[in-house]
């Protein structure tokens, strides 16, 4: 049963998933904890969530990552591995620079460096998603998807609980330096892993056929790499509704976690308690929820699973409102984290299955980047107002609001189900 996971390529995907998951928390929950302890006000911390905008707009440069060669790096390592190494080197440099920055006196510089981390991380995600699809056989894609999610969660655990541990025993500067050093995991994997076989010319849209000049070749490349993936997606029924749903589905879940660490600190929990309960226990709960969500998708189908998990995610946000009234209580925190992470893991499994069903395999890298960009859009824009909401309405009112933000996506899914027999239309 576990034989597919012993394949060397699958194991490489595990370590690449770790490299992919590591930077996100360092510009999100871990960064908000550092800012909170440095005395930065909640409104400013909320605005810091805008540094993640590159995740929302990575589809704009995904065709370049997909097709543009990098000179010596491409000749030495290949298209995918060359781009992976470039983005990872950028992550090491920008994380190390964040480590030597003072949030109180160099706030704008820290924000700029966090944007650089998010840009390099989003670019790494583009190339690693393409690498995973291309390096694995058709019958390995399921195992590869499960493995990269596991690696991603382990990377987030290292950048979450791991960074909190290091910051507790040393300081935040050492914590970020250690996270920069951990990028060696992904870089070593890229150096040891094979490069996927390049597609034959006929299978590369826009590159085939005779061209009379360099300008014509450029026009063909642009049409195949940039225009066709987006125009193909736009030929789907209700494609605008699909994109809106993708942007809204995880909004409530994301907003609940946007200021979670400052919330825990204000409730009186120590960094070690936060690391033990919200990160370590949360990882186990998320993995369990993901497994349950995968089984649910197989039994109920994607649409019904999205509905069930969406309501569970909405209900889980009310647990945070309850905790805001209970205050410091490790038992209550454990209950909240378990409920939130199980429901979130279930929702993520259903949501990833939905995104995967929307991608045309001829344009997987660019279309997947487009969809995940829209999924990140709400996190990086609407969630930026979270600090203001807390300042204005308090933690209880804020978490009631985050629960309500789950409703628009569920109503939109009901609408698509009623107006289209199949709200997960096949590629045109």
C-alpha positions as CSV (number, residue, x, y, z in Angstrom):
1,X,0.0,0.0,0.0
2,X,2.9,2.4,0.8
3,X,5.1,1.2,-2.1
4,X,4.4,4.3,-4.3
5,X,5.8,6.6,-1.5
6,X,9.2,4.8,-1.6
7,X,9.9,5.9,-5.1
8,X,12.9,8.3,-5.2
9,X,11.0,10.9,-7.2
10,X,8.2,10.9,-4.6
11,X,10.7,11.3,-1.8
12,X,12.2,14.3,-3.7
13,X,8.7,15.8,-3.9
14,X,8.5,15.5,-0.1
15,X,11.6,17.6,0.5
16,X,10.6,20.1,-2.2
17,X,7.3,20.5,-0.5
18,X,9.2,21.3,2.7
19,X,11.1,24.0,0.8
20,X,7.8,25.4,-0.6
21,X,6.0,25.5,2.7
22,X,8.9,27.1,4.7
23,X,8.7,30.7,3.5
24,X,4.9,31.3,3.8
25,X,4.7,31.5,7.6
26,X,7.8,33.7,7.7
27,X,5.8,36.4,5.9
28,X,2.6,35.6,7.6
29,X,1.9,34.1,11.1
30,X,5.6,34.0,12.3
31,X,6.2,37.6,11.1
32,X,3.1,38.8,12.9
33,X,4.3,37.3,16.1
34,X,7.7,39.1,15.7
35,X,6.0,42.4,14.9
36,X,3.6,42.0,17.9
37,X,6.4,41.3,20.3
38,X,8.3,44.3,18.9
39,X,5.4,46.6,19.9
40,X,4.0,47.2,16.4
41,X,0.3,48.2,16.6
42,X,-2.4,45.8,15.3
43,X,-3.4,48.0,12.3
44,X,0.1,48.1,11.0
45,X,0.5,44.3,11.5
46,X,-2.7,43.8,9.5
47,X,-1.3,45.9,6.7
48,X,1.9,43.8,6.7
49,X,-0.3,41.0,5.3
50,X,-0.1,42.9,2.0
51,X,3.5,41.8,1.6
52,X,2.0,38.5,0.4
53,X,0.6,40.0,-2.8
54,X,3.1,38.2,-5.0
55,X,1.2,35.0,-4.2
56,X,-1.9,36.6,-5.7
57,X,-0.2,37.8,-8.9
58,X,2.3,35.0,-9.6
59,X,0.2,34.0,-12.7
60,X,1.5,37.2,-14.4
61,X,5.1,35.9,-14.6
62,X,4.3,32.1,-14.5
63,X,4.7,31.9,-18.4
64,X,8.3,33.2,-18.0
65,X,9.1,30.6,-15.3
66,X,7.5,28.0,-17.5
67,X,9.4,28.7,-20.7
68,X,12.2,31.3,-20.4
69,X,15.7,29.7,-20.2
70,X,18.3,31.1,-17.7
71,X,21.5,30.8,-19.6
72,X,24.1,28.9,-17.7
73,X,21.7,27.7,-15.0
74,X,19.5,26.1,-17.6
75,X,22.4,24.5,-19.4
76,X,23.8,23.1,-16.2
77,X,20.7,22.0,-14.4
78,X,17.8,22.2,-16.9
79,X,14.8,24.5,-17.1
80,X,13.0,23.3,-14.0
81,X,15.9,22.8,-11.7
82,X,17.6,26.0,-12.9
83,X,14.6,28.1,-12.0
84,X,14.2,26.3,-8.7
85,X,17.8,27.0,-7.7
86,X,17.5,30.7,-8.6
87,X,14.3,31.2,-6.5
88,X,15.9,29.3,-3.6
89,X,19.0,31.4,-3.7
90,X,16.7,34.5,-3.6
91,X,14.9,33.1,-0.6
92,X,18.2,32.5,1.3
93,X,19.4,36.1,0.6
94,X,16.1,37.8,1.5
95,X,15.5,35.8,4.6
96,X,19.0,36.4,5.8
97,X,18.5,40.1,5.2
98,X,15.2,40.1,7.2
99,X,17.2,38.5,10.1
100,X,19.4,41.5,10.5
101,X,16.6,44.1,10.3
102,X,15.0,45.8,13.3
103,X,11.2,46.0,13.0
104,X,11.0,49.1,15.2
105,X,13.5,51.3,13.4
106,X,13.5,49.7,9.9
107,X,9.8,48.8,9.5
108,X,9.6,49.8,5.8
109,X,12.9,47.9,5.0
110,X,11.5,44.8,6.7
111,X,8.3,45.1,4.7
112,X,10.3,45.4,1.4
113,X,12.4,42.3,2.3
114,X,9.2,40.4,3.2
115,X,7.8,41.2,-0.2
116,X,11.1,39.9,-1.7
117,X,10.6,36.6,0.2
118,X,7.0,36.3,-1.0
119,X,8.0,37.0,-4.6
120,X,10.8,34.3,-4.5
121,X,8.5,31.9,-2.7
122,X,5.6,32.4,-5.2
123,X,8.1,31.9,-8.1
124,X,9.4,28.7,-6.4
125,X,5.8,27.4,-6.1
126,X,5.3,27.9,-9.8
127,X,8.3,25.9,-10.8
128,X,7.9,23.2,-8.2
129,X,4.2,22.6,-9.2
130,X,5.3,22.1,-12.8
131,X,8.3,19.9,-11.7
132,X,5.9,17.6,-9.7
133,X,3.5,17.2,-12.6
134,X,6.3,16.5,-15.1
135,X,8.6,14.2,-13.1
136,X,5.9,11.8,-12.0
137,X,4.0,9.2,-14.1
138,X,0.3,9.5,-14.4
139,X,-0.4,6.8,-11.8
140,X,1.9,8.7,-9.3
141,X,0.2,12.0,-9.4
142,X,-2.1,11.2,-6.4
143,X,0.8,10.1,-4.3
144,X,2.8,13.1,-5.4
145,X,0.0,15.5,-4.5
146,X,-0.4,14.0,-1.0
147,X,3.4,14.0,-0.5
148,X,3.9,17.6,-1.5
149,X,1.1,18.7,0.9
150,X,2.8,16.7,3.7
151,X,6.2,18.3,3.0
152,X,4.5,21.7,2.8
153,X,3.0,21.3,6.2
154,X,6.3,20.2,7.6
155,X,7.9,23.3,6.2
156,X,5.2,25.4,7.8
157,X,5.7,23.6,11.1
158,X,9.5,24.4,10.9
159,X,8.8,28.1,10.1
160,X,6.0,28.2,12.7
161,X,6.7,26.2,15.8
162,X,10.5,25.9,15.0
163,X,10.9,29.6,14.6
164,X,9.0,30.3,17.8
165,X,11.2,27.8,19.7
166,X,14.4,29.5,18.4
167,X,13.0,32.9,19.1
168,X,12.2,31.9,22.7
169,X,15.6,30.5,23.5
170,X,17.6,33.0,21.4
171,X,15.9,35.9,19.5
172,X,14.0,36.6,16.3
173,X,17.1,37.4,14.4
174,X,18.6,34.0,15.0
175,X,15.2,32.4,14.2
176,X,15.1,34.0,10.7
177,X,18.8,33.1,10.1
178,X,18.1,29.5,11.0
179,X,15.1,29.5,8.6
180,X,17.3,30.8,5.8
181,X,19.8,28.0,6.5
182,X,16.9,25.4,6.2
183,X,16.5,26.3,2.6
184,X,19.5,24.1,2.0
185,X,17.0,21.2,2.2
186,X,15.3,22.2,-1.0
187,X,18.5,23.2,-2.8
188,X,20.2,19.9,-2.0
189,X,17.1,18.1,-3.3
190,X,17.2,20.0,-6.5
191,X,20.8,19.2,-7.1
192,X,20.3,15.5,-6.5
193,X,17.0,15.1,-8.2
194,X,16.7,14.5,-12.0
195,X,15.4,17.1,-14.5
196,X,12.1,16.2,-16.1
197,X,12.3,15.2,-19.7
198,X,11.5,18.2,-21.9
199,X,8.2,17.9,-23.9
200,X,8.6,17.3,-27.6
201,X,8.3,20.4,-29.8
202,X,4.8,19.4,-31.0
203,X,3.6,19.2,-27.4
204,X,4.9,22.7,-26.5
205,X,2.0,25.1,-27.6
206,X,3.2,28.0,-29.6
207,X,6.7,26.7,-30.3
208,X,6.0,24.5,-33.2
209,X,5.6,25.3,-36.9
210,X,7.9,27.2,-39.2
211,X,8.7,30.8,-38.4
212,X,10.2,33.3,-40.8
213,X,11.7,35.7,-38.3
214,X,12.7,36.2,-34.7
215,X,9.6,38.4,-34.3
216,X,7.3,35.7,-35.5
217,X,8.9,33.1,-33.2
218,X,8.4,35.5,-30.3
219,X,4.8,36.0,-31.3
220,X,4.3,32.3,-31.5
221,X,5.9,31.8,-28.1
222,X,3.8,34.6,-26.5
223,X,0.6,33.1,-27.9
224,X,1.3,29.6,-26.7
225,X,2.8,30.5,-23.3
226,X,0.7,33.5,-22.3
227,X,-2.5,33.9,-24.4
228,X,-3.6,30.3,-24.9
229,X,-3.6,29.2,-21.2
230,X,-5.8,32.1,-20.2
231,X,-8.1,32.1,-23.2
232,X,-8.7,28.4,-22.9
233,X,-9.7,28.9,-19.3
234,X,-12.0,31.8,-20.3
235,X,-13.9,29.4,-22.6
236,X,-15.3,27.5,-19.6
237,X,-18.9,28.0,-18.6
238,X,-19.3,30.5,-15.7
239,X,-15.5,31.1,-15.6
240,X,-15.9,34.4,-13.8
241,X,-18.0,32.8,-11.1
242,X,-15.4,30.1,-10.7
243,X,-12.6,32.6,-10.2
244,X,-14.7,34.5,-7.6
245,X,-15.5,31.3,-5.8
246,X,-11.8,30.4,-5.7
247,X,-11.0,33.8,-4.3
248,X,-13.7,33.6,-1.6
249,X,-13.8,30.0,-0.4
250,X,-11.0,30.1,2.1
251,X,-11.5,33.7,3.1
252,X,-13.0,33.1,6.5
253,X,-10.5,30.5,7.3
254,X,-7.6,32.7,6.3
255,X,-8.9,35.8,8.2
256,X,-9.3,33.7,11.3
257,X,-5.6,32.8,11.1
258,X,-4.4,36.2,10.0
259,X,-3.8,37.5,13.5
260,X,-4.0,34.2,15.3
261,X,-0.6,34.4,16.9
262,X,-1.0,38.0,18.3
263,X,-4.4,36.8,19.5
264,X,-2.9,33.9,21.4
265,X,-0.2,36.2,22.9
266,X,-2.8,38.7,24.0
267,X,-4.8,35.9,25.7
268,X,-1.7,35.2,27.8
269,X,-0.3,32.1,26.0
270,X,3.5,31.8,25.9
271,X,5.4,31.2,22.6
272,X,6.3,27.7,23.8
273,X,2.6,27.0,24.5
274,X,1.6,28.4,21.1
275,X,4.3,26.3,19.4
276,X,3.2,23.1,21.2
277,X,-0.5,23.5,20.7
278,X,-1.1,25.5,17.6
279,X,1.8,24.3,15.5
280,X,2.6,20.7,16.6
281,X,-0.9,19.6,17.6
282,X,-2.3,21.7,14.8
283,X,-0.2,19.8,12.2
284,X,-1.5,16.4,13.4
285,X,-5.1,17.7,13.3
286,X,-4.6,19.2,9.8
287,X,-3.1,16.0,8.4
288,X,-6.0,14.0,9.9
289,X,-8.5,16.5,8.5
290,X,-6.9,16.2,5.1
291,X,-7.2,12.4,5.1
292,X,-10.8,12.7,6.1
293,X,-11.4,15.3,3.4
294,X,-9.8,13.1,0.8
295,X,-12.1,10.2,1.7
296,X,-15.1,12.6,1.7
297,X,-14.3,13.8,-1.9
298,X,-14.1,10.2,-3.0
299,X,-17.5,9.4,-1.4
300,X,-19.5,12.6,-1.8
301,X,-17.8,14.2,-4.8
302,X,-16.1,17.6,-5.0
303,X,-19.1,19.9,-4.8
304,X,-20.9,18.3,-1.9
305,X,-17.5,18.1,-0.1
306,X,-16.9,21.8,-0.7
307,X,-20.3,22.6,0.9
308,X,-19.8,20.4,3.9
309,X,-16.3,21.6,4.6
310,X,-17.3,25.2,4.0
311,X,-19.9,25.1,6.7
312,X,-17.5,23.3,9.1
313,X,-14.8,26.0,8.5
314,X,-17.4,28.7,9.2
315,X,-18.4,27.0,12.4
316,X,-14.8,26.6,13.5
317,X,-14.3,30.3,13.5
318,X,-16.9,30.6,16.2
319,X,-14.6,28.6,18.4
320,X,-12.1,31.5,18.3
321,X,-14.9,33.9,19.4
322,X,-15.6,31.5,22.3
323,X,-11.9,31.4,23.2
324,X,-11.7,35.2,23.3
325,X,-14.3,35.0,26.1
326,X,-12.7,32.1,28.0
327,X,-9.2,33.7,27.9
328,X,-6.1,31.8,29.0
329,X,-7.0,28.1,29.1
330,X,-4.7,25.4,27.6
331,X,-7.6,22.9,27.4
332,X,-9.8,25.4,25.5
333,X,-7.0,26.4,23.2
334,X,-6.4,22.7,22.4
335,X,-10.1,22.2,21.5
336,X,-10.1,25.3,19.3
337,X,-7.0,24.3,17.5
338,X,-8.2,20.7,16.9
339,X,-11.6,21.9,15.5
340,X,-10.1,24.6,13.4
341,X,-7.3,22.5,11.9
342,X,-9.4,19.4,11.3
343,X,-12.1,21.4,9.4
344,X,-9.4,23.5,7.7
345,X,-7.6,20.3,6.6
346,X,-10.8,18.8,5.2
347,X,-11.6,22.1,3.4
348,X,-8.1,22.2,1.9
349,X,-8.3,18.6,0.6
350,X,-11.7,19.4,-1.1
351,X,-10.4,22.8,-2.4
352,X,-7.2,21.3,-3.9
353,X,-9.2,18.6,-5.6
354,X,-11.5,21.3,-7.1
355,X,-8.5,23.4,-8.3
356,X,-6.9,20.3,-9.9
357,X,-10.1,19.4,-11.7
358,X,-10.1,22.9,-13.3
359,X,-6.6,22.6,-14.9
360,X,-6.1,21.6,-18.5
361,X,-3.0,19.4,-18.5
362,X,-1.6,21.2,-21.5
363,X,-1.3,24.4,-19.4
364,X,-1.0,23.0,-15.9
365,X,1.7,25.3,-14.6
366,X,0.2,28.6,-15.8
367,X,-3.5,27.7,-15.0
368,X,-2.7,26.3,-11.6
369,X,-0.7,29.5,-10.9
370,X,-3.7,31.6,-12.0
371,X,-6.1,29.7,-9.7
372,X,-3.8,29.7,-6.6
373,X,-3.2,33.4,-7.3
374,X,-6.9,34.1,-7.0
375,X,-7.1,31.9,-3.9
376,X,-4.4,34.0,-2.3
377,X,-5.9,37.3,-3.4
378,X,-8.4,37.5,-0.5
379,X,-5.7,36.5,2.0
380,X,-3.4,39.3,0.8
381,X,-5.9,42.1,0.4
382,X,-9.1,41.6,2.4
383,X,-7.2,40.1,5.3
384,X,-5.0,43.2,5.5
385,X,-7.9,45.0,7.2
386,X,-8.0,42.4,10.0
387,X,-5.9,44.6,12.4
388,X,-8.3,47.5,11.9
389,X,-11.3,45.2,12.6
390,X,-9.8,44.0,15.9
391,X,-9.0,47.5,17.0
392,X,-12.6,48.6,16.2
393,X,-14.6,45.6,17.4
394,X,-12.4,43.5,19.6
395,X,-11.5,39.9,19.2
396,X,-15.0,38.6,19.8
397,X,-16.6,40.8,17.2
398,X,-13.7,40.1,14.8
399,X,-14.2,36.3,14.9
400,X,-17.9,36.6,14.5
401,X,-17.2,38.6,11.4
402,X,-14.7,36.0,10.0
403,X,-17.3,33.4,10.4
404,X,-19.8,35.4,8.4
405,X,-17.2,35.9,5.6
406,X,-17.5,32.2,4.7
407,X,-21.1,32.7,3.5
408,X,-20.6,34.4,0.2
409,X,-18.6,31.5,-1.3
410,X,-21.1,29.0,-0.1
411,X,-24.0,31.0,-1.6
412,X,-22.0,31.3,-4.9
413,X,-21.5,27.6,-5.0
414,X,-25.2,27.1,-4.5
415,X,-25.8,29.5,-7.4
416,X,-23.4,27.7,-9.7
417,X,-24.9,24.3,-8.8
418,X,-28.4,25.6,-9.7
419,X,-27.4,27.4,-12.9
420,X,-25.0,24.8,-14.2
421,X,-25.6,21.1,-14.0
422,X,-21.9,20.6,-13.5
423,X,-20.2,23.4,-11.5
424,X,-16.9,21.6,-12.2
425,X,-17.0,21.9,-16.0
426,X,-14.6,19.9,-18.1
427,X,-11.9,21.9,-19.9
428,X,-13.1,23.4,-23.2
